[in-house]
């Protein structure tokens, strides 16, 4: 096991899907030894060409490493892999668990407590930036945990994007909830604004161009607005993942006795869009749900 401040710790990455695969590739290309596991083995095997070492179980991959990164689907899966599939038991004493998946803040705090009780360390460090950010190494990484553990993880984060320590355990997931609230709400606002203009006879594409650079500008207007204009809803970020994140926001708000009327409405809109058969669209496909309501599609 390497020293906690080593620039080249041995890594394991669990979950090599749309986000995990390019992240693992970038870590390999940065010179790290990377052990990988994925439930569907074929999704991990493609990383062998970059030098990754594939394992048949998550516990076997984790046992090789002193930094274990999770890019799993949700909190339930993370808990299953950690405690039922033996990852926590297999990890080396003092090893650092870095959960970069998006789970509920309460789940992240519980996992950290359980891992610390076993002599392990934990960071919750979810990301924003989508598959493009994962491929280009431009992810925004929001980390919760101790300052020392964050410092130990910085060499791992460097090839992946820009990392910020936002507070104690669970804080990274709180920041990700905030991120997804803003993303989901802004997608809805951009979609409604463009639909209003289209109903009034304006050119949606030209309206988007006119708004860019002003106070209404945002990455959502730039990227997702273009997808709406082009009706290009090929899946980059999934509708059901956006809904999961909005529901994390609702659950967290309930725990904190915080009222979120805008986010509540957006969560309902995503749920209705999925119930209407739009689950396979990019999350900007909320436009289609709202356009259908207005007779535009």
VODODREN-265954 format. One record per residue (C-alpha): residue in three letters; x, y, z. Coordinates in steps of 0.25 Angstrom, whole numbers, padded with zeros to 4 digits, always signed. Example, Ala and Ser with C-alpha at 12.3 -4.5 7.8 and 13.67 -1.06 7.14 Angstrom:
! residues 2
Ala+0049-0018+0031/Ser+0055-0004+0029/
//
This chain:
! residues 297
Unk+0000+0000+0000/Unk+0006+0014-0004/Unk+0007+0025+0006/Unk-0006+0033+0007/Unk+0000+0045+0000/Unk+0007+0037-0011/Unk+0004+0043-0025/Unk+0003+0029-0031/Unk-0006+0021-0021/Unk-0012+0008-0027/Unk-0026+0010-0031/Unk-0039+0002-0032/Unk-0051+0007-0040/Unk-0064+0000-0038/Unk-0074+0003-0049/Unk-0069+0005-0063/Unk-0082+0010-0070/Unk-0084+0022-0078/Unk-0076+0031-0067/Unk-0067+0021-0061/Unk-0061+0016-0074/Unk-0055+0029-0078/Unk-0051+0032-0064/Unk-0043+0019-0063/Unk-0037+0022-0076/Unk-0032+0035-0072/Unk-0026+0030-0059/Unk-0019+0019-0067/Unk-0014+0029-0077/Unk-0009+0038-0065/Unk+0000+0026-0060/Unk-0008+0020-0049/Unk-0009+0005-0047/Unk-0024+0003-0048/Unk-0032-0009-0044/Unk-0046-0009-0050/Unk-0059-0017-0048/Unk-0073-0016-0054/Unk-0085-0024-0052/Unk-0086-0027-0067/Unk-0071-0031-0069/Unk-0071-0027-0084/Unk-0072-0013-0080/Unk-0059-0013-0073/Unk-0051-0022-0082/Unk-0049-0011-0092/Unk-0041-0003-0082/Unk-0030-0014-0083/Unk-0024-0007-0095/Unk-0021+0005-0087/Unk-0014-0004-0076/Unk-0026-0006-0066/Unk-0026-0020-0059/Unk-0040-0026-0059/Unk-0046-0034-0048/Unk-0058-0044-0047/Unk-0063-0038-0034/Unk-0063-0024-0027/Unk-0056-0029-0015/Unk-0044-0035-0023/Unk-0042-0021-0030/Unk-0043-0014-0017/Unk-0034-0023-0009/Unk-0022-0018-0019/Unk-0024-0003-0016/Unk-0022+0008-0006/Unk-0032+0017-0013/Unk-0045+0010-0017/Unk-0054+0019-0026/Unk-0069+0016-0028/Unk-0077+0020-0040/Unk-0089+0011-0037/Unk-0103+0014-0041/Unk-0110+0018-0028/Unk-0109+0017-0013/Unk-0115+0004-0011/Unk-0105-0002-0021/Unk-0093+0005-0014/Unk-0098-0001-0001/Unk-0100-0015-0007/Unk-0086-0015-0013/Unk-0079-0009-0001/Unk-0085-0018+0010/Unk-0092-0030+0003/Unk-0082-0033-0008/Unk-0070-0031+0002/Unk-0063-0019-0003/Unk-0062-0012+0011/Unk-0057-0025+0017/Unk-0047-0027+0005/Unk-0041-0013+0006/Unk-0027-0011+0012/Unk-0027-0004+0026/Unk-0027+0011+0025/Unk-0031+0010+0010/Unk-0039+0022+0005/Unk-0053+0020-0001/Unk-0056+0030-0012/Unk-0071+0030-0016/Unk-0073+0038-0028/Unk-0087+0033-0031/Unk-0099+0041-0028/Unk-0106+0036-0016/Unk-0114+0042-0005/Unk-0106+0051+0005/Unk-0112+0042+0017/Unk-0107+0030+0010/Unk-0093+0036+0008/Unk-0092+0039+0023/Unk-0097+0025+0027/Unk-0086+0019+0018/Unk-0075+0028+0024/Unk-0079+0024+0038/Unk-0079+0009+0035/Unk-0066+0010+0028/Unk-0059+0018+0038/Unk-0064+0008+0049/Unk-0056-0003+0041/Unk-0043+0006+0040/Unk-0045+0011+0026/Unk-0047+0025+0021/Unk-0057+0031+0012/Unk-0060+0043+0003/Unk-0073+0045-0004/Unk-0069+0052-0017/Unk-0080+0053-0028/Unk-0077+0059-0041/Unk-0084+0068-0051/Unk-0081+0070-0066/Unk-0087+0057-0072/Unk-0080+0048-0081/Unk-0073+0059-0089/Unk-0067+0064-0076/Unk-0062+0050-0072/Unk-0056+0048-0086/Unk-0049+0062-0086/Unk-0045+0062-0071/Unk-0053+0074-0068/Unk-0063+0069-0058/Unk-0067+0077-0046/Unk-0064+0069-0034/Unk-0071+0072-0020/Unk-0065+0065-0009/Unk-0070+0063+0006/Unk-0061+0057+0017/Unk-0048+0061+0024/Unk-0038+0071+0019/Unk-0027+0061+0020/Unk-0035+0051+0012/Unk-0038+0061+0002/Unk-0023+0065+0001/Unk-0020+0050-0001/Unk-0030+0049-0012/Unk-0025+0061-0020/Unk-0015+0053-0029/Unk-0026+0044-0033/Unk-0036+0055-0036/Unk-0026+0063-0044/Unk-0027+0055-0057/Unk-0043+0055-0056/Unk-0046+0070-0054/Unk-0046+0081-0043/Unk-0049+0077-0029/Unk-0054+0085-0018/Unk-0055+0081-0003/Unk-0069+0086+0001/Unk-0070+0081+0016/Unk-0071+0068+0024/Unk-0077+0055+0020/Unk-0090+0056+0012/Unk-0086+0070+0007/Unk-0082+0066-0006/Unk-0095+0059-0009/Unk-0102+0071-0004/Unk-0095+0080-0014/Unk-0098+0070-0025/Unk-0113+0070-0021/Unk-0112+0086-0022/Unk-0106+0084-0036/Unk-0116+0075-0041/Unk-0127+0084-0035/Unk-0122+0095-0043/Unk-0120+0087-0056/Unk-0134+0081-0055/Unk-0140+0094-0052/Unk-0132+0102-0063/Unk-0135+0091-0073/Unk-0150+0093-0070/Unk-0149+0108-0071/Unk-0141+0108-0084/Unk-0151+0099-0090/Unk-0163+0107-0086/Unk-0157+0120-0091/Unk-0154+0114-0105/Unk-0168+0108-0106/Unk-0174+0121-0102/Unk-0166+0128-0113/Unk-0170+0117-0123/Unk-0185+0118-0120/Unk-0184+0133-0122/Unk-0177+0131-0136/Unk-0163+0134-0133/Unk-0151+0126-0138/Unk-0147+0117-0126/Unk-0132+0116-0131/Unk-0131+0131-0133/Unk-0137+0134-0119/Unk-0127+0125-0113/Unk-0116+0133-0120/Unk-0122+0146-0116/Unk-0122+0142-0101/Unk-0107+0136-0101/Unk-0098+0146-0094/Unk-0109+0153-0086/Unk-0113+0150-0072/Unk-0122+0138-0077/Unk-0109+0131-0082/Unk-0105+0118-0077/Unk-0098+0105-0081/Unk-0112+0099-0081/Unk-0117+0110-0091/Unk-0105+0108-0099/Unk-0104+0093-0099/Unk-0118+0088-0096/Unk-0125+0099-0103/Unk-0118+0095-0116/Unk-0123+0081-0114/Unk-0137+0086-0112/Unk-0136+0095-0125/Unk-0130+0083-0133/Unk-0140+0073-0126/Unk-0127+0065-0123/Unk-0131+0057-0110/Unk-0121+0046-0112/Unk-0117+0041-0098/Unk-0105+0047-0092/Unk-0111+0049-0078/Unk-0123+0040-0075/Unk-0137+0045-0071/Unk-0138+0034-0061/Unk-0125+0039-0054/Unk-0129+0053-0054/Unk-0142+0048-0047/Unk-0134+0040-0037/Unk-0126+0053-0034/Unk-0139+0061-0032/Unk-0144+0051-0023/Unk-0131+0051-0015/Unk-0134+0066-0014/Unk-0148+0063-0009/Unk-0144+0053+0001/Unk-0132+0062+0006/Unk-0142+0074+0008/Unk-0151+0065+0016/Unk-0140+0061+0025/Unk-0136+0076+0027/Unk-0150+0081+0028/Unk-0148+0090+0016/Unk-0159+0094+0006/Unk-0155+0093-0009/Unk-0167+0097-0017/Unk-0160+0099-0030/Unk-0152+0086-0029/Unk-0164+0079-0025/Unk-0171+0083-0038/Unk-0159+0080-0047/Unk-0158+0066-0040/Unk-0173+0064-0044/Unk-0171+0068-0058/Unk-0159+0058-0060/Unk-0168+0047-0054/Unk-0179+0050-0063/Unk-0170+0051-0075/Unk-0164+0037-0072/Unk-0179+0032-0070/Unk-0182+0037-0084/Unk-0171+0028-0090/Unk-0159+0038-0091/Unk-0150+0031-0081/Unk-0140+0027-0093/Unk-0137+0042-0096/Unk-0127+0051-0091/Unk-0131+0060-0079/Unk-0133+0072-0088/Unk-0144+0063-0094/Unk-0153+0070-0083/Unk-0155+0079-0095/Unk-0163+0069-0102/Unk-0173+0067-0090/Unk-0175+0082-0089/Unk-0176+0083-0104/Unk-0187+0072-0105/Unk-0195+0079-0094/Unk-0195+0091-0103/Unk-0198+0084-0116/Unk-0184+0086-0123/Unk-0180+0072-0124/
//
